[in-house]
Amino acid sequence: MFRYAWLPAVAFATGCASVQDMVCNMVEPDSYVFVSVAGCETMRVSFDYDTDAGFSMLESYDWMPVQDARTGDSGIQSESQLHEWVTDAVDRKLAEQGFRLDRETPDFLVSYDAPLEMQGTLSLTVNDANTRQFIWRGQSSDEAYPARNPAAWEKRIRTAVDKLLEEFPPIRDE
């Protein structure tokens, strides 16, 4: 634990991105506290979408029926806890973006996956509500997820959802 005691001082004192990157690369990704204090960016996001989808027409959403959400060895007390964190974070972010939850006639359906074999990974998928065809997918992978701290894990889920949904709907150059 004390072998990284110098890390916060270096990270804050330098303010230099290249020095910070060097320091971050020296820290094991599972040292979540030190990675967080140093401000190391361990979360990576990627996106894919159907370029023919009419994103501008989307106003309402609903959730796809829940499949097996696998939590792995994450310290989460139950799958329902993970489900609650993800759905609350997505509902909040989509509402901020002006989308409304509509259980009767949604324009799109949202689902998520947190697979056991890829701990620290969260995928969100959006399908057209009528055709059930894929229109958008985002994946977040966090190298330094807090494996044993449920409060920190919930915060990382909220951060991942925010980062993912910043890119939904995609802005296309016309």
matplotlib code that plots the C-alpha trace (Angstrom):
import matplotlib.pyplot as plt

x = [0.0, 2.7, 4.7, 2.4, 2.4, 4.3, 1.7, -0.8, 2.0, 3.4, 0.0, -1.1, 2.2, 3.0, -0.3, 1.5, -0.5, 2.5, 3.9, 0.4, 0.2, 3.6, 2.6, -0.8, 1.0, 3.2, 0.2, -1.5, -5.1, -6.6, -5.2, -8.4, -7.9, -4.5, -5.6, -8.6, -6.5, -4.0, -6.8, -5.7, -8.3, -8.9, -12.4, -12.5, -15.7, -16.5, -19.6, -21.3, -24.5, -26.7, -26.0, -29.5, -31.3, -33.6, -32.2, -33.9, -37.3, -36.6, -38.5, -39.4, -37.9, -38.6, -36.4, -36.0, -36.9, -34.0, -31.7, -29.2, -27.1, -23.9, -22.0, -18.9, -16.8, -17.5, -18.5, -22.0, -24.5, -26.9, -27.8, -30.8, -28.5, -26.5, -29.7, -31.0, -27.7, -27.6, -31.3, -31.4, -28.3, -29.7, -33.1, -31.6, -29.3, -31.9, -34.3, -31.6, -31.3, -35.1, -36.2, -39.2, -39.9, -43.0, -44.0, -46.8, -45.4, -41.7, -39.6, -36.6, -35.7, -32.6, -30.7, -27.4, -24.9, -22.2, -20.6, -18.6, -15.7, -15.1, -15.3, -15.3, -17.2, -20.7, -22.5, -25.7, -27.7, -30.5, -32.9, -35.7, -38.9, -40.9, -38.4, -36.2, -33.2, -30.0, -29.5, -26.8, -24.4, -21.9, -19.4, -17.4, -14.4, -12.8, -9.3, -9.5, -13.0, -13.4, -13.9, -14.7, -16.3, -20.0, -20.3, -17.4, -18.7, -22.0, -20.2, -18.2, -21.4, -22.9, -19.8, -19.8, -23.4, -22.8, -19.8, -21.7, -24.9, -23.0, -22.6, -26.3, -27.9, -24.9, -24.3, -23.8, -22.1, -24.6]
y = [0.0, 2.5, 1.8, 4.3, 7.0, 9.3, 9.0, 11.7, 14.2, 13.5, 13.5, 16.8, 18.6, 17.9, 18.6, 17.3, 14.7, 12.8, 12.5, 11.5, 8.9, 7.5, 7.3, 5.7, 3.1, 2.2, 1.4, -1.9, -1.5, -3.3, -0.6, 1.4, 3.9, 5.0, 5.1, 7.2, 9.6, 10.0, 10.8, 8.0, 7.4, 3.6, 3.6, 3.1, 3.4, 2.4, 2.7, 1.2, 2.2, 1.7, 4.6, 4.3, 4.5, 7.6, 8.8, 12.2, 10.5, 8.8, 10.3, 7.4, 4.1, 1.1, -1.7, -5.0, -8.0, -8.7, -11.6, -13.2, -10.3, -12.0, -10.0, -12.2, -11.6, -7.9, -7.7, -6.8, -8.3, -9.5, -9.3, -7.2, -4.6, -4.4, -4.3, -1.4, 0.6, 0.2, 0.9, 3.9, 5.4, 4.9, 6.2, 9.3, 10.0, 9.4, 11.7, 14.4, 14.0, 14.5, 10.9, 9.6, 6.1, 4.7, 1.1, 1.1, 2.5, 3.2, 4.2, 2.2, -0.6, -0.5, -3.5, -4.0, -6.8, -7.1, -10.5, -12.5, -13.2, -9.5, -8.0, -4.3, -4.3, -2.8, -2.8, -0.9, -1.8, 0.1, -1.7, -0.3, -1.1, -2.2, -4.3, -5.2, -4.5, -3.1, 0.6, 1.6, -0.1, 1.3, -0.6, 0.6, -1.3, -0.2, -1.6, -0.4, -1.3, -1.4, -5.1, -5.2, -1.8, -1.7, 2.1, 2.7, 0.1, 1.9, 5.2, 3.6, 2.2, 5.7, 7.1, 4.4, 5.0, 8.7, 8.3, 5.8, 7.8, 11.0, 9.4, 8.6, 9.4, 9.7, 13.0, 12.4, 14.8, 15.5]
z = [0.0, 0.9, -2.3, -4.0, -1.3, -3.7, -6.4, -5.4, -5.0, -8.5, -10.1, -8.6, -8.7, -12.3, -14.0, -17.1, -19.0, -20.2, -16.7, -15.4, -18.1, -17.2, -13.5, -14.4, -16.5, -13.5, -11.3, -11.4, -12.8, -9.8, -7.5, -7.9, -5.0, -6.3, -9.9, -8.9, -6.8, -9.6, -12.1, -14.4, -17.0, -17.0, -18.7, -22.4, -24.5, -28.0, -30.1, -33.1, -34.8, -37.9, -40.1, -41.7, -38.4, -37.9, -34.6, -34.9, -34.7, -31.3, -28.4, -26.0, -24.8, -22.8, -21.4, -23.2, -21.0, -18.7, -19.7, -17.4, -16.1, -14.9, -12.2, -11.7, -8.6, -8.3, -4.7, -5.7, -3.3, -6.0, -9.6, -8.7, -7.2, -10.5, -12.5, -10.3, -10.6, -14.4, -15.1, -12.7, -14.3, -17.8, -16.9, -15.4, -18.3, -21.0, -19.1, -19.0, -22.8, -23.3, -23.8, -21.9, -20.6, -22.4, -21.5, -24.1, -27.4, -27.1, -30.1, -29.0, -26.5, -24.2, -22.9, -21.1, -20.5, -17.8, -18.7, -16.1, -18.4, -19.1, -15.6, -15.6, -18.9, -19.5, -22.8, -23.7, -26.7, -28.4, -30.7, -32.8, -30.8, -33.9, -35.7, -32.7, -35.0, -33.6, -34.1, -31.5, -29.1, -26.7, -24.6, -21.7, -20.3, -17.1, -16.3, -12.7, -11.5, -7.8, -7.3, -3.6, -3.0, -3.8, -3.4, -5.7, -8.1, -8.3, -9.0, -11.8, -13.3, -13.3, -14.9, -17.5, -18.4, -18.6, -20.9, -23.1, -23.4, -24.2, -27.6, -28.0, -30.3, -32.6, -34.3, -38.0, -40.4, -43.1]

ax = plt.figure().add_subplot(projection="3d")
ax.plot(x, y, z, "-o")
ax.set_aspect("equal")
plt.show()
